[in-house]
Amino acid sequence: MRILVAAALLGAVLLLPSAASAHGGAEHGGITSTVDRIEPELGLGASASGDGHFTLTVPEGATVVVRGTGEEPERRFADGVVVERTAPRWRRIATGTTANWRIPGTVDGKPFAIHGTIVWEPKSSGPGYQWISYLALGGGALYIVYVLVARRRARS
């Protein structure tokens, strides 16, 4: 009886997907954002990542103002402090799965713009072929249980 219970538990574990595959692993929904160029550079550094993070590095000692979509000041870097001004509103900038973006601003009063692209490539939904391996492993476990039970009955 213990063998039967152990084999049934093994079959159940093999049929369940791992936590990583159930949640899509470390992927971020197919979003890729890139910084294409900074015009003029003015000592700025910028990077974007697929998980939605954007990093702006400003020259030490400079006052940098980043402007929002309506050209209003949104963030200011000065004396080692960053301050933010927000006004919640949505504005359509593109349709489809690709959008170009631009972040305007000034460095010590001199204008700059950071240009980039964000692309969303949705992944196909569904389990793919993964379910076949779980089915095969579960079937194998059930076959082992069947053989063990049949041998035990043959001995009695």
Residue pairs with C-beta under 8 A, 6 or more apart in sequence:
3 145
3 148
4 145
4 148
4 149
7 141
7 142
7 144
7 145
7 148
8 141
8 145
10 141
11 137
11 138
11 141
11 142
11 145
14 134
14 137
14 138
14 141
15 134
15 135
15 137
15 138
16 134
17 130
17 134
21 130
24 123
27 123
28 50
28 51
28 52
29 120
29 122
29 123
30 120
30 121
30 122
30 123
31 50
31 51
31 52
31 118
31 119
31 120
32 50
32 118
32 119
32 121
33 48
33 49
33 50
33 52
33 54
33 101
33 116
33 117
33 118
33 119
34 48
34 116
34 117
34 118
35 46
35 47
35 48
35 114
35 115
35 116
36 115
36 116
36 117
37 114
37 115
38 44
38 46
38 112
38 113
38 114
38 115
39 112
39 113
39 115
40 110
40 112
41 112
42 59
42 107
42 110
42 112
43 58
43 59
43 62
43 107
44 56
44 57
44 58
44 59
44 64
44 107
44 112
44 114
45 55
45 56
45 57
46 54
46 55
46 56
46 57
46 103
46 114
46 116
47 54
47 55
48 54
48 55
48 116
48 118
56 64
56 66
56 77
56 103
56 114
58 64
58 77
58 107
59 107
62 77
62 107
62 108
63 76
63 77
63 78
63 107
63 108
64 76
64 77
64 78
64 105
64 106
64 107
65 73
65 75
65 76
65 77
65 105
65 106
66 73
66 74
66 75
66 76
66 77
66 103
66 104
66 105
67 73
67 74
67 103
67 104
67 105
67 106
68 74
68 87
69 91
69 93
71 104
72 85
72 87
73 85
74 84
74 85
74 86
75 82
75 83
75 84
75 85
76 82
76 83
93 99
93 101
94 100
97 119
97 120
97 121
97 122
98 117
98 118
98 119
98 120
99 117
99 118
100 115
100 116
100 117
101 115
101 116
101 117
101 118
102 113
102 114
102 115
102 116
103 113
103 114
103 116
104 111
104 112
104 113
105 111
105 112
105 113
105 114
106 112
